[in-house]
Amino acid sequence: MKYDYLIVGAGLFGAVFAHEAKKAGKKCLVIDKRGHIGGNIYTEEIDGIQVHKYGAHIFHTSDKKIWEYINEFSDFNNYINSPVAVYGDELYNLPFNMNTFSKMWGIKTPIEAQKIIADQISELNIEEPKNLEEQALKLVGRDVYEKLIKGYTQKQWGRECKDLPSFIIKRLPLRFTYDNNYFNDRYQGIPVEGYTEIVRRMLEGVEVRLSTDYFDVNDKIDADKVIYTGMIDEFYDYKLGVLEYRSVRFETEKLECENYQGNAVVNYTSADVPYTRIIEHKHFNFGTQPVTVISREYSSEWKQGDEPYYPVNNDRNNLIYDKYKRLSESEDKTIFGGRLGEYKYYDMDKVIAAALKLCETEL
């Protein structure tokens, strides 16, 4: 069978493109090497709880058009992301705000908090930060860094903060109000029926083949063009170098209790706790089920065969990616998209925007 587009990857980017291409009268085939649609936003229902199988995904955007677009496929609730951080026996609100500072220093006013942070920064005498540790210290001072940034960041990246480049933390917003809303975006929420249902509706009427590896079938499928959302270096058999990622391992379990931690997201910022955070999935949808499901997240160095999550956009990897990007621009049939195809971290709203932009030029 002849297709206008072979779309490699049934995640959000591929699903948006397939949906729009079908509306434009194009014949599409979507394939995915996993056994399910949805990519990393896949949710699985367990005892009535929508479980985020590949980590927490909270939809947020300031783009009204993108918000209206995603709402065509699902109703969203009014969930507000307000994570909590645990450091030893202490518990703090995130992002860094007056609730955080009041708990840390026993103060009440923004002026008091600003003075403490400014005094700590001035004592450090850091001119031009040479690494992530110095960058963070110059932005937030020693107390916030030591308790809420250092250990968590080391676990996240698998390296000492002083061995990480400063650009990873370009800014650390300090909010001098009693506001625990993590995002500043106008629109925020969780799909009531889960993300998998969104992708299923996007792909209605489109042919989908799961458990299908592109490299096993690419010479057997007749398509005018390929939308490739997999790893760009794997597409070229790593011939210009292997791009680095951080991966995540999840320990998910169902517990016979109604409420385990009282919040959807709890970060563990001390280096001596092996996991970075615990997600309690039911709280994303204000669940009242008699049981609960939690996931502990362990960050790890990616190796071939693992699932790649976060690109390590340091100088070395960016140089390698630039070479692949130049090579990809010579392709007359294949278009690369998404976080793996473009080697960049994408929030969900930006994924949709990028896919729709490609639709404008292609369709």
N, C-alpha and C positions, 0 to 999 in steps of 0.2 A: 504494500500500500504506500502511496506517495503522500508525504506530509509537507505542509508549508514550514512548520517549525518542530524540531525535536527539542524539548525542554528538559534539560538534565538537572533534576532536583525538584522535589515536590514541596519545598519550603515556601516561605512567604513570597520571595522574589519571583520564583518560578510560577507560583499559583496566580499571582496578580497578572503576570504577563500572559499566561495561558487564558485567563478569564477575559482579558481585553482582546486578545487575538481571536478568540472564539466569537466575541461580539462583532468583530470586524470581518467575520466570515472566513477566517483562516482555519485550516485543519491542523490540529496540534496533537502531538504525542508527548506525554509527560512520563519520564522514568525516574526511579529513585532506587538506590541500592539498599535502602532500609526497607523493612516490611510494613511501613506505614507512611501516610502522608503527613505533612506539617513540618518536616525538618525539626529544628531545635525548639519550635514553639508547640510541638506535639503535646497534647494533654490526654491522659488516660483516666477514665472514671473508675474509681475504687470505692465501693460502698457509698455511692452518691457524691463522692468528693472528686473534683477535677484536679488530678495530680500533674504538676508540671514536670514531666519526665527528665527534661534536660536543663533544669534550673528555673528559677523564678522569672517570669516574664510579665511585667507590668506595663500596659500600654499607656503612653503619655505623649502628648504633642501640643504645640502651640499653633499648628497649621489647621485651620478650620476645615479646609477642603479635604485634608487627609482624615480628619476625625469623621466627617460626614461620609467619606468613602468607606471606611472600615465599619461604620455603623449600618451600612447597607447589608452586611452579612451577619450581624449579631447585635443583640441588645447588650449594652455595657452597664455594669453596676457603678456605684459611686465610691469604690475603694480608693483610699488615699494611702500611698506608701509612706509609712512612718516606722522605719526599722529601729531596733534597739541594739545597743552594743553591750556585751558583757566583758568586763576586764577583771579577772579574779572574782572577788565577791561584790564588785561594784557594777552598777547598771546605769547606762547613759542613753539619752535620746540622740538620734541622728536625724538629719544632718547636724553639724555643730551649731547649736543655737543656745538661747538663754537657759533652756532647761538643762542642757549639757553643762554650761558654765556654772550655773547655780549649784548643781550637784557636785561638780568638781571642786569649787572653791568656796562654797557657802555664801555666795553673793546674790544680789537681787537685781541690780540695775545694769544696763548696757555700759554706762560709763565705767563702772567697776571692772567689768569683764574686759573692756577695751584697754584699760590701763594695765591690767595684769598681763595680757598678751603682748602689748607694746613693750612693757618692761622686760619680759622674757626675751623678746626678739632683740632688743637693744643690747642685752648682756652677751649675746652670742657673737656679735661683730662679724656677721657673714656678709661679705660684699657681693661677689658673684658666685652663686651656688654651683658647686662642682659635681654634685650627685643628688639623688633623690632625697637623702636624709637632710642635706643642707637646704634644699629647696623647701621641704616641708617645715623644717624648723624656722626658716625665715618667714614663712606664711602664717604659722599658727603658734609658734613658741614651743617650749619643751614639754609642758604637761600634756597638752592635747596630742602631741606627736608620740610621746612615750606610751601613753595608755590606749590611744584609739587609732593610730596609724602604723606604727613601726611593726608590731608583730603581725598584724593582718596583712600588710603589704609584703612582708617577707614570705608569708605562707602563700600569698597569691602568686608571687613571681618566682618563688624558690631561690631567692638570692637575698643577701644582706642589702639593706637600704642604701648603704654607702657604696655598694657595687652596682646600683641601678642608675640609669641616666636621669637627670633632673627633669627632662621634659615629660616624663610619665605623669608627674603631678604639676601641671602647668598652673593650676589654681586650686585652692581649697576654700570654698566659700564659707565664710563665717557669718552667721545670721544672728543679729543682735535683737531678735524678737523671740517670743515664746511660741515658735511655730515648728512643729515636727513634720510638716509636709516635705518629703524629700525632694520632690520636683517642683520647679517653678512654672511648669507648663500649664496652660489654661485648661486643657482637657486631659482627663486621666480616668482609668478604670480597668476592670477585668471583664472579659466576655462572660455572660451568665452561663452559657452552654459550653464554654471552653474554647480554646484556640483551634482544636482539631475540626470542630464544626464549622468554623469560619473558612478554613482551607477546603473542607469538603464542599461547601456551597460555591466557593470560587471555581472549583474544578468540575462542577456539574456539567455533564454533556461533553467533557473532554476525556479522551482515552488516556488511562493511567496504567502503567505497569510497575508494580513494586518488586522488591528483591531482584532488581535488574541493574547490573553494573554497566555503565556506559562503555567501558573498555572491552567488554565482552560482546557488545551488540552494535557498536557504532558503524561497523562496515556492513551490517545487515539491514540497516534502516535507511530508507530513501527519504531524505528531507532536504528542502532547499537551504535551510539555515538551522544552526544549532544555538540555543541559548544555554550557556554552560555556567552553572552555579557551584561547581565543585572547586577543588583546589587547583589554582592556575599552574603551580609547579608540577603537580601530578599529571596534568594534561600534557605537559611537555616532557614527561618522564624525568623530571628533576635535572635536566641537562645543564641548566644554568645555576644550580645550587638548590638546596632544600631550605624552604622557608620555615621559620620556627613559630610554634604556637605554645600556648599553655592549654592544658587539658583539664578536665574536671571529672572526678569519680564521685558517684552518688551512692550513698547507703540509704535506701528507702525502706521504711517499715510501717506497718499498721499497728497502732497501739489501742488496747482496749480501755481507753479513757476518752472523755469528751473533749478535754482541752489540755494540751501538753505544756505550751509555753505562753499562751495568751496573746501571741502576736504572729503575723505571717512570717516575718523575717527577723531573726536574731543573729547578729554577727558576734563572733568570738575573736576578740582582738589580741589576746595574749598568745605569744609564740608557743607556749607549752601546751596549748589545746590543738590537736592535729588538724581539725577541720576548721574551715573559715566561717561557716554559718550553718544554721539549722532553719529549714523552711517548714512551716506547718501549713499545709496546702488549703485546708478548709477555711482558714481565715481570709483568704483572697475573696471568697464568696459568702462570707458571714455565715458559714455552715453551722448547723445545729445537730449534726449526726451524733449518735452515741459513741462512735469511734473516731479516731483521728489518724492521719498519715503524715509522717515527718520524713524529711530527707536531710542527711548530713552531707555537706559538700567538702571534698578534698581536692585541692589544687595540685597539679602535677606537671612535670615536664612532658611535652608531647613527643611521641615517637611514632614512626610510621606504623599504621594499623590502629592507632588510637583515634578517638574523635577529636578533631581540632576545634577549639573554642575561641581563644583570644589570640589574635596576631601579636607577635612581639615586634612592634614597629620601631626597632632601634635602627641606627645608621646602617649596620650590616644588612639587615633584612630589607630595609627600604631600597638599598642599592640593588639587591637581587631582584626584588619585585619590579623595580623600574626597568630592568632588562627584560623580564617576562612581559611587561606591559608593552614595551616597544615591539617585542616579537609578536604579541597578540594583535597589534594594530595592522600587521601585514595579512591577517586572516581575512579572506573574503566571504567566508561561510559561517564562522564561529564568533559569537559575541559573548563576552564574559561579564557576569554580574553577581551581586550579592557579596557577603563578607568574605567568602573563600575565593571567589573569582576575582575580587578586587583587593584582597588582602587588607581589609580594614574593618574596624569594629563599627557595626551599624545598629542604632536603635531601630525598633520596628517601624516607626513612622518614616524614618529615613529610607528604609528598605522599600516601603511602598512608594515613596516619592521617586526613588531611583528607577523602580520598575515602570512606573507610569511615564517617567521622562523617556525611557527607552521605547515605550509604546508609541509615544508621540512621533519619534523619528522613524520607527520601523513600520508603523501601521497607518 
